[in-house]
């Protein structure tokens, strides 16, 4: 038995009760991390040593939806779970000792989106330790990676998940609600948990500068009304919207657009990342200059032909952005610094084409 397995075995009495609760709802809980993917040692960015949180500033206390997390010293081994938290770590020049496989937009069996793969290559890592946990957190694999901190600022972890993970290492989850952490908040929470708050703040500034530079080529975005809405060809009776609290909606707003009041007035929980509307209330989208969502030309034609949804002005005009479902660009609609830099040119062109068809 190796040292890491011995460490996990010693924790079993503490983890047993929590694991029973947390794994009950998971369809797959075995450790599927490939044996050929060892846990890499973290690789710090060149500026990390000079600007990392001083030892005198510890302990760090981070408040979040489940209470508070105390970090006593700068973590050397950083793990992440669920969506895109590892991209923030990589963008800060650190290689996680383990991270969750991407479960959307991946075109092969690597579990890596292209911007993640590109950054890993830049950092000289060809065998990252990827948790095969798309059907439920693999707590044993996470423990085996021996982390000093577990980052989950953008996630949907439950109280049971949090309690179990906390038996392994301090956990930094979302601040308010599941899946409602903007990309800036993701960076700041994760960077703070890494003891790299200053670097995180700089990453935010650099990413904002990139967004502003690229968006400057599209002054026609300013003041346009936009809604991220998903249609289903199998069920035209309901609409699924991402709210301004969702990273997808918030990113559209950062480009100079805004959600129409006809939609925001329907939102009763300001922390909720999504909203369902019946087709009968589709007129809430009448003030939208453009619509953004997942889909293809076939879905657009089906919506256009629907006797109710086809009356939405943006649908009639064709001022819509339907991003191919399951593609990397669709995954990038939910942004982080790496995905923004990788896809922003393509994304803005699609939005620009839709805006050109609007008459708002």
Secondary structure, DSSP 8 states (H G I E B T S, - for coil): --HHHHHHHHHHHHHHHHHHHHHTT-S--S----TT---------TTHHHHS--GGG-SEEEEETTEEEEE-S--SSEEE-SSSHHHHHHHTT---SBEE---SS-SSSS---HHHHHHHHHTT-SS--EE--TTS--HHHHHHTT-SEEEESSS---HHHHHHHHTTSEEEE-SSSTT---HHHHHHHHHHHTT-HHHHHHHHHHHHHHHHHHHTT-GGGTT-BEEEEE--TT-TTEEEEE-TTSHHHHHHHHTT-B--HHHHTT-S-TT-SEEEEEGGGGGGGTT-SEEEEE--HHHHHHHHHSTTGGGSHHHHHT-EEEE-TTSHHHHHTS--HHHHHHHHHHHHHHHHHHHHT---
